[in-house]
Amino acid sequence: MKFRRKPRETVDINLASLIDVVFILLLFFVVTTTFTRETQLRVDLPEAVSGSPAEDQTKALDIAISADGVFSVNNQILPKSDLASLMDALQKASNGDTNRPLSISADGKTQHQSVVTAMDAAGKLGFSHLRMTTIEAAPPAP
């Protein structure tokens, strides 16, 4: 008895759905990637053992203070390193919104007076969400 064989169908792989999946993965990785913020001032942050990571950096203002006491607000170096120019720069950068988080990144060798000046400017303008930026200290050797 001889059976009839069905003619073989050609098998095609539909790549359209595979391309869609790859494109969605690419978008996912682009959106979830975090980039490091580079400042124009070279700041070696002090170390701290305790602390918590920052939550939302999208609207945050950043004051960077170099070891020489030079201020920059959101990577814009200020021509003068005094309280009045720092307050003007903070007012312009925040557009009057004092609810935005403000972080102070001071070099580990910065004089305390420069950090106090930055905190004083933030306090006079009414900023209440203030954080100091540090790097995590290495654990002590046994």
N, C-alpha and C positions, 0 to 999 in steps of 0.2 A: 504494500500500500504506500502510495506516494502522496505526501502532504504538500500542499502548496505553501510556499514561504511568502511571507509578506515582504514587500519591497522595503528595504532599509531607508529610514528617514535620515536626512542629514541633520546632525546635531549642531546647533548654533548656540553660542554662549552670548547672552544679552549683556553687554558691558555698560549699558546706560545706568542701571541701578548701582553697579559697582562704582562708576564715576561719581554718582550722587553721594554715595557713602563716603568716598575719599574726600570729596569737596566739603561735606559737613564736618568730617574730622579735622580738615585743614582750618576751617572757620573756628572750630572749638579751640584748637591749640593757639590760634592767633588771639582770640578773645581772652583766654585764660592766662596768657603769658604775662609775667610781671617783668618790668624793666627797671634797672637800677637808675636812680636819679643821680646824675653827676652835677656837682656844683662848680662854679667858676673859681671859688676859693678853695684852696687846699686846706682841709680841716681834718685833723687826726682826732677822732672822737675819744672821750674818756671811757674807761671800762666800768661796768656795773654788774654786780652779781644778781641783783633782783631787778624786776621790772616786768612790763608787759608790752607785747607788740602793739603797734598802732593799728587802729581799726580801719578808718577810711581816709585815704590819702588824696582823694580826688579834689576836695575843696580846701585842703590844708594850706596855710601860709607857712613859709619857712624862713626863719632868720638864721643866716650863717655868720659866724664870727671867727675870723682867722686868728692866728696866734698873735698877730700885730694889733688886733683890735679893730680891723676893718669889717664893716657890716655889709651884708648883702641881703636883700629881700627878694625871694623867689628868683634867685640867680642874677639879680640886677645889683651890681656893686654900687654902693652909695658914695657920692663924691666927698661927703664929710661924715665923720664918725661921731656925731653928737646926737643928743636926745631929740632935738627939733627935727633934724632931717630924717631920723629913723621913724618918728611919729608920722611925718608927712608921707613917707614911703609906705608905711603900713596902712595908712588911711586910703591911699590911692589903690593899693593892691587889694584891699578888702572891700572897697566900694561902700564903706560904712557898715558892713555886716560883721558885728563883733561876736556872732555865734559860731563863726568858723573856727576850727581848731588851729592853734598856732604852735609850731614846734621851733625850739631854739637848738641849733646845732653849733656848739662852740668847740673850738680846738681844745685839747687837753691842757695846753700851755697858755690859754687865754687868761688875762687878768680877770679877777672877780668883778672889777668895776664895769667891764664891758658887758658881762652877763647881767649884772644888776641893772645897767642902763637899758638893756633889751627888755628885761622883765618890767621895769618901770614904765617904759613906753607902752607895753602891752596893757599894763594895769591902768594907766591914765586914759587909754582909748576904750577900755571896758571889755577887753578880751577875758573870758573866763575859762576857756578850754586851752590850757597851756601845758605843753609837755617838753621835757628835755630829752635830747637824742643822745644815746650812748651806744657802745658796742658791748656785746656779751663778753665778760671776763673769762679767761681760761680757768678751768678748775684747778685748785691748788694741788701741787704734786704731793704724793703720799710720802 
